[in-house]
Amino acid sequence: MYRKRENQVLLPHEFFLPFGGKLNENNRWVKLTQLIPWDRVEEYYADLFKPASQGGQTAVSVRMALGSLIIQQRLGTSDRDTVQHITENPYLQYMIGLPEFQEDPPFDASLMTHFRKRLGPDVLNQVNEWIIQSDVQHKEDEDQVSDDDSDGGTTAGNQSTSSEPPAPVPRQGKLLLDATCAPADIAYPTDLSLLNEAREKLERIIDVLHSARDTGQRKPRTYREKARKAYLSLAKQRRVSPRVLRKAVGKQLRFVARDLRIIAMLRDEVGLSVLSRRQYRDLLVIHELYRQQAEMYRKRTRRIDDRIVSISQPHVRPMVRGKARSNVEFGAKVAISLVDGYARIEQLQWDSFNEGLTLEAAVEAYRERYGCYPEAVLADKLYRTRANLQYCRGLGIRLSGPKLGRPLKDEQASQKRIERQDAVERNAIEGKFGEGKRRYGLGLIRARLPETSASVIVMQLLVMNLERKLRLLFTLLSVVVISGFRRPLGADYAV
């Protein structure tokens, strides 16, 4: 159940401070709070709950939930540190909607996980769209005012009444497209380490199942000490030949297969209800992991569909990126568009996909948002497929990169100049990736579940867009303050 608040927006001077004084209206947290459309977010958020007439426990307000997640991503802190910062800082308490400063924590740190689950990617994407649209609407209002002034007071009677064909859809602005990987917080996976971890988890499951048997029965032999010794003898070596590594992997596979047979025997005897929820989930993942590793071992291959690289996070997939620093990354693949410095997620998947296939959907989404097609799409070579080139040519959109075929002599110089300019402008989306990975944690996603990890990724882009609006706001304020100190030209400086 969710109860709507009568007033989501609390003015800074209305926030009560028991030690006196008032909040600074120009503080960055106050300005950041004013950039978020809380009323629209609450209307959208309240529809996710059952009506208040049906009863139930009252949920935390959306301002407290969303505000806490924004604070966490902006500060780069853990759940517990985020609650501690909110408890110590009155500006952060103002952002989450508290009416006055309190010394007690506003909520338990464990609720942060529920906030990420409730405010999923769909909700956060909608909030991000509203934040960007507010800036776009402001620009459109300014353009409308300038157009009205340039008309010179034209009335409806002076307008032509002749019927004219509808004007074609205009093209305006530039759309930047690219994709990146948001690595998950997992250890670098190898076949040997994964099988060793699976074996250790199976041995603990066997201990739990054996303890549930009748007393006096002999415990099945698992050879855990022998298996551990065989693993460490290879893991401690700096260099291992492929032949020795294959032999060690085969040995660990046989240990895992033996443990699975023992668990199948104990399951028929005592059942699996004595296992915890996590152990039961690990058992299902290890069954699939063993199948994949056994198949790759038998076929002497390194590739398999939906390959598991982490038992704790089986949704994570390897992404072959071909980067200089790391050829393979492990995490979600994110296709992002950038317009006027504001980033949006066009597609987010845990399985690898060809980002070139997202161009048409991104262009159509651009038209729905701005009412026109972009005049140019700036992207790398992966987007320059024949289908995308034909699609852009049909709409009169210029796709960055050289034209197909041999260039004409007269157009070589101008074409190279356009390509250099496109490369310079496309650096903005690469810089956005760097900003997210170095400043906001996009380079290491610490959430465990797939839905919470997706929420964290979308939240990081939302915070980056808020930061851009905040920088523009403070730049405008500084310009106004500086211009206020300047005297007009030709003013009389005599006393």
Secondary structure, DSSP 8 states (H G I E B T S, - for coil): -----S-----GGGSB-TTS----TT-HHHHHHHTS-HHHHHHHHHTTS--GGG-------HHHHHHHHHHHHHHT--HHHHHHHHHH-HHHHHHTT-SB--SS-SS-TTHHHHHHHHS-HHHHHHHHHHHHHHHHHHHHHHHHHHHHHHTTS--GGGS--S--------B-SEEEEEEEEEEBS-----HHHHHHHHHHHHHHHHHHHHHTS-TT-------HHHHHHHHHHHHT-S---HHHHHHHHHHHHHHHHHHHHHHHHHHHHH-STTS-HHHHHHHHHHHHHHHHHHHHHHHT-S--TT----SS-TT--EEE---SS-SEEEEEEEEEEEETTEEEEEEEESS---GGGGHHHHHHHHHHHHSSB-SEEE--GGG--HHHHHHHHHHT-EESS--SS---TTTHHHHHHHHHHHHHHHHHHHHHHHHHHHHSSTTSB---SHHHHHHHHHHHHHHHHHHHHHHHHHHHHHHHHHHHHS--TT-----
